[in-house]
Amino acid sequence: MFDAILNGLSGLGAGVVSLHWSNPIMIAVGCLLLYLGIKKDVEPLLLVPIGFGAILVNIPLADLMGEEGFLRVIYNMGVANELFPLLIFIGIGAMTDFGPLLENPKIFLLGAAGQFGIFLTIGLALLFGFDKLDAVAIGVIGACDGPTAIYVSSRYAPHLLAAVSVAAYSYMSLVPIIQPPIMRFLTTDKERKINMSELSSTTPASKATKIVFPIVVTIFGGLIAPNGLPLLATIMLGNLMKECGVVSRLTKATENEIANVVTLFLGISIGATMDGRAFLTSQTIMILVFGFVAICLDTVCGVLFGKLMCVMTGGRVNPLIGAAGISAYPMAARVVQKEGLKYNKFNFLLMHAVGANTGGQVGSVMAAAIMLSVMKGMGIIP
Amino acid sequence: MDNWTFGLTMLVVGMGGTLAALGALALMMGLLKKIFPVKEE
């Protein structure tokens, strides 16, 4: 009888006894993510499920990421096969208005320059000894685009998925802190004061142009970078549904129900990959550092390209809008507007910055697609 | 393929390809706006 009671009590304590030293740390990290999401409003839709998933997977013996665990089932359902990021992309496409970009297509180029950090960071990661596929997964944090980072890392470096995802979403939310000092450092007072609303010669895009735009991007992008077609096609499908206006039920579903359900599943699955034994490594810290560097380099390249456009147009482009060439939408555009107003209170850069920002969204997807196709061309991936 | 070649190829073809692709899209968008202009009310 006494033995039975002792055995029963030992069963209750088995979880505590089985704790690895990394588990309490990761449970604390999960709590920190919950705190940031709930109290500080930092990407709450993602950080709350990620934080909770991180707590769950670090409770020993529950085996939620085991073969039959419910987190493993969700992970296999949509992360392992890259389905969830693609579904989210349909929603993003349905929520994005490419009108400001189509009004002034030249600023598409800023969306390209804002992705250069991806490729520069790949080079840096290779220099620091990461292998090719790991370096690509790290570089793609510079896309400043959560679903793209998850798509690429889950496909080619699944062991880095947790660190890459956390870095991508954390730095996206830190854009208002990261970008302004770089923007100020790289521009002169005179450049920051350029008033684009006075100089602008943009023309609005017709409804037909807005409908044809996603079709053209899909066909063109698919032809030059077929490996990234799922990324391009899903964002453009969402945008086509929005612009054509005849499938409003589907558009609303992708913007709301589908995006919400998938965000929950995606978040909790990413959290579930944050097992302390695999996550608490020097490699994770390096990935966080490289992610930060990638976003800084994106901003540097975007602003420098803005300066180039300023020179080439005879001072008609405010270089600050180059910082909006990254994909963090709409944070980067808001940062540009705020900085511009600091130096010229009659300067409204918002629509130009939103154009560059949506260009950055297409740019990040296009950069990832091109990267995958180049890798396939070199025989790095099948 | 060594890391040096891979990194350099990524830099040149990746950055150049992204810039060229978006540049081509910008031209296409300009063309689309001419084919489908905004109609006056």
Interface residues (C-beta under 8 A of the other chain):
Chain A: L101 L102 P105 K106 F108 L109 G111 A112 A113 Q115 F116 I118 F119 L120 I122 G123 L126 L127 D131 K132 A135 V136 T203 P204 A205 S206 A208 T209 V212 F213 V216 V217 F220 G221 I224 A225 G359 V362 G363 M366 A367 I370 M371 V374 M378 G379 I380
Chain B: M1 N3 W4 F6 G7 L8 T9 M10 L11 V13 G14 M15 G17 T18 L19 A21 L22 G23 A24 L25 A26 L27 M28 M29 G30 L32 K33 F36 P37 V38 K39
